Amino acid sequence: MIDDIRAKFLPRFVASARERLERASKLIADGANAAPSIAADLHTIAGEASIMGLHDVATMARDGERALRIVGGIDDPTIVMTLYKLWRRIDELAPPQRRSG
């Protein structure tokens, strides 16, 4: 059952997670008070990953969400590292497509 769910929804999950992580990166780069928004996106990633049985991804996202809510900001370097590790794990699930030309 989980394999069927993954086969059907993994590409959509990966695309959505990448969009959420890209948005987080932009918010961090802009220096915005983005912790609540990023925490909400991580919460969504964790839920979707759990449904698909991607427990390691769900755990990473929950850890990041928890850290953001505890710290209340994005100044903690462990938060940025958690986002980076999560992004790398998402890329392992489906490597980004290279654009030609």
N, C-alpha and C positions, 0 to 999 in steps of 0.2 A: 504494500500500500504506500509506504513512504517513498519507495522508488518510483512509483507512478506519479506521485505528487511532485517529486523533484524533477522528473523528466518533463512534466508539463509546465511547471512554474519556475524552475531555476533561472532560465534566461530573464524572465520578468523580474524576479527577485534581485538578481545581480544588477540589472539596469537601474532598478529603483534604489538599491543600496548605494550604487556609485553616485547617483544624483544627490542623495542625502549627504554622502561624505564630501562631495564636491561643494555643496552648499555650506557645509560646516567649515571647510577649508577657506572659502571666501569670507565667511563671517569672521573667522579667526584673523585672517589677513587684514580685514577692514578694522579690526580692533573693536568691533561692536560688542555690546553686552549680549552675547549670543548663547550663553549657557542654557537658558530654558529651551530655546529652539533646538539646539544641538541635542540636549537631553531627550527631547520629544522624538527627534529623528532616531536616536539610538534605541529608544524604547520600541519604536516601530520595527526597526531592523531586528531587534531581539525577538519580538513576537513572531514575525514572519519566518525567521530562521528556526525557531522552535517548532513551528508547524511543519517545516520540511525536514526536521530531524537533524538540523545543522547545529548541534548543541555547542560546539566550540565557538561558532560565530555568535550564537545567542549569549553565551557567557561573556565573551569579549564586549559585546554591545552593552550588556547589563552592567558590567564593571565600569565601563566608561560613563554610562548614565548615572550610576551611583556616585562616582567621583565628581561629576559635574554638579550634582545636587548637593553634595557635601561641601565642596569647595565654594560653590556659588559663582564661579567664574572660570575663565579659560586660561588663567595665568599659570596654572600648575603644569609643569612639563610632562608629567605622567599622563595627563589627559591627551595632549598632542601625540604622545607616543602610542597610547591606546588607539587613537584614531588611525594612525599610520599602520599599526599592526592589523587592525580590522580591514583596512583598505587592501593590504597585501593578501590577507586571507581571502577576501572577495575575489581578487585577481587570480588566486590559485584555483578557485571554483570555475572560472571562465576567463581565460586571459583576454585582455583588451584587444580588439581588432586593430590592426595597423592600417592606417589610411594610405592609400597609394597616391602618389603624385603630385 
